[in-house]
């Protein structure tokens, strides 16, 4: 190709580019690093589905600021180090227009350093650890309730029923530990005595030693800050060792259908803590659950709902700001006070969530019933727990 | 030429490019260090990430609790890892074959448990969060120096009498002893040297990332990746670990960006293919076919 023809082509290209109508901008590209494989794969995929449904619904309604929304997602294999690199890639190479958060507190904690460096707003729907938001970071926004209140329902119900002693056990990781510490504080505040407190490493399967000590301490309440596998194992071994406190509650995992499927009648009376339930009377909640089931062929869990809500809140802020500019979106998010299918959204000056409420559920005859707080309850707490062989 | 290009890269490349290069340097330092003990003496270490983690925690604690500058903390990370190597290497290097491999695997688990236990110092399972610092570019140079240092050290060892003795141990330890080589001491020296690189790299990575937790700095997967990189490039060579680290990191980065669900499958396939088809690695094959010198 001679210089002349090259010049002609360039001129033609420039004319063509200039003649395109202004409205024909490309889609709004939203970048996110997701735990599609690795330890958090299952929950990370639920969150990803929430993002996908949110983008689809925005696009079906004509897009955002007249443009389509498109997610650019990479797999961080559930490791903070990879996620850090991916956010750097999304910002500096892919030059995405906006960012959404990854799954889990550790991954968010590491990634937030990158997004802060570039002053990019990131709504982080699945980070529940308070400390992440209390370090002077300016551009991250929390969606779910903090770890510290996961066991609030259990402690509150126990205190109201005059129970005096509580044992707290937890998986020794960032989030689970924070929720255990929260439970201890709440219990003390309500005048209850914490008679036993112990952590166990991630992936632990044998709880017999710990449960024997708990049996000796004979607490009225056992509060377990768990993920999923440990909640199952603890429950099974409690039955084997006949550890039977008047109330027993777990956190994450206790609300999943798989929990009941695996434990059957042994799951009865056990409470679980969750950020969201399909039955909650939030605006658009029924529609969300229906659309989700249609799109992905199964019921949504709170991780899907949180992802969906995080993306919805971000889109709402962009719409109100009328711009994708990070500073403007940040200002709008700080002032936003709204309700989504996931519940309330309002943050303080640190981006820390203050409006969203946790609920506590209990398995009753194979059904999950919301028993706390009273204003959202769909049934009454069954209390006290009978011996294991009478459930 | 290459050195100059690497030196000016941070000024030209994107933030992601710099971070990816930093990661490549880290893998060169890790793979090269594993090669020092396992490639040269034949003592397969299945827990080398323990030194990475030890360095990461040493460095991070010094930065978080004692306000050390990151460069000093990184060097301390190397010293810390070396100290761990001394304690564990002295008894364990007397173990042979699979027993040494298992002992190293155990070391990694023990360190992880210890770090989780001493909460006051390490933050336990909640991890350790460092003050925010935007120093990716200086850390890039420090990591490059670490990678270069490990490679240079490998060259120096392979071309020395010390290296010859190590390789004698690999080929036949009994014969080496019969020839009057103090095998225990030689192995220990090689082991100590192999811990320094991961220690420094761990401390640098911790500083750059700003947050560490036991699960993320002691993963078995990191050891496996080191081993695969060395096997792919050619164990017991100078440039094998470099070649393996660059090739596999680029391949992984290229693959996961497009096929998130198959990258682990492909990685596994590479391991099987390397072990079956070219147990001496790429450089090993080249050395035999083209009669390249041993010091490549």
Interface residues (C-beta under 8 A of the other chain):
Chain A: X36 X37 X39 X74 X75 X77 X79 X80 X81 X84 X85 X88 X89 X91 X92 X93 X106 X109 X110 X113 X116 X117 X118 X131 X135 X171 X172 X173 X174 X176 X177 X178 X199 X201 X202
Chain B: X14 X15 X16 X17 X19 X20 X23 X113 X116 X124 X125 X126 X127 X129 X132 X134 X205 X208 X209 X210 X211 X213 X215 X216 X219 X256 X257 X260 X261 X263 X264
